[in-house]
């Protein structure tokens, strides 16, 4: 589909284009494998010299069409879906980093991703330096080592809700000859396209706003096609022969598609993290209403942020849409259409007050999820960031009284009414 169409139109029409007499709804190709006329045809698939599907652990027609839609929506040249956002983050890094390498990761990203990079990847021999994303470009550049392979950050951090200065990080990364990877889960291509600001790779947890209904897990990696993997000798996995494909060199055989192709035919092939056709079908249904839902999420979240900041019961409220918020100016640049539906606030009285407040809510759901049509709350220090040390919690902006509110698309009067009632029960 023409990428000049607006995101609202791409959400509906990109990816699947039904021909005359074909179904309007995305077809579900519920098959593990595919039939071919002769062994030679299948052999070409295994040699990567012909296009097609060989086995649904690597690709599937239904999933492929959703991948095309997401690539359009994010402004990339290709996308690869996974069965979780964590899988997408993992693949985006290990596709270009291996034992003995080093990565730079923002301190304010999702706690589960921090644990993945600083603990699990360390077991793989990949060293991780956590940095404050608000430091100057020169300070960030000083952290880059000869073996640094990438910089990683989130457009809107979860749950600190800081806004990433994408252009600053992209400039530093590119001057060092390494790519910038941006997790765009909370914004999606509807609110921000990191690729347009210099990001080279985008990752998503499609379980959040893209799905929007908390019905299926998923992730996605989107390749901008803009990074030159041959500019130095840092990315040999893309620029030297792969013996598992008879010496094929990805950059020579696939050009701008080298990164995403290697990820699919090497990592996804071996790790088995590809989603099912049914999951992709459900994701597509969610994406079709993404633009409409995000508008309502943003409107409601801004109203909630204003209410909490004026309530007198919050030590602080984090929402970049608020004037005076530390990241308001960056939000005007990167998120002019809205700052998403997630609001974080630190309630006076610390953890004890936070628990009492959350137990006093009636409509809000207390659950380990975010970015669904339902309004829900979470205490990060007790859940998503539980594995982090006190020092890491402080670096991530996590306080014992911090509450993350995922504002749904219910009537705003009912949302604020429930919050007001809970505050009254908490403080009398």
Secondary structure, DSSP 8 states (H G I E B T S, - for coil): --TTS-HHHHHHHSS----TT--SS------SB---SSHHHHHHHHTTSS-S-SBTTT--HHHHHHHHHHHHHHT-SEEEEESSHHHHHHHHHHTT--TT-EEEEETTS-HHHHHIIIIIHHHTT-EEEEE-TTS-HHHHHTT--TTEEEEEEESB-TTT--B--HHHHHHHHHHTT-EEEEE-TTTHHHH--GGGGT-SEEEEETTTTTT-SS----EEEEE-S---TTSSSS-HHHHS-BGGGTTB-HHHHHGGGHHHHHIIIIIIHHH-----HHHHHHHHHHHHTHHHHHHHHHHHHHHHHHHHHHSS-EEEEE-TTSTT-TTHHHHHHH-TT---SEEEEEETTHHHHHHHHHHH-SSSEE-S--SSSS-EEE-GGGTTTTTS-HHHHHHTT--TTEEEEE--SS-HHHHHHHHHHHHHHHH-
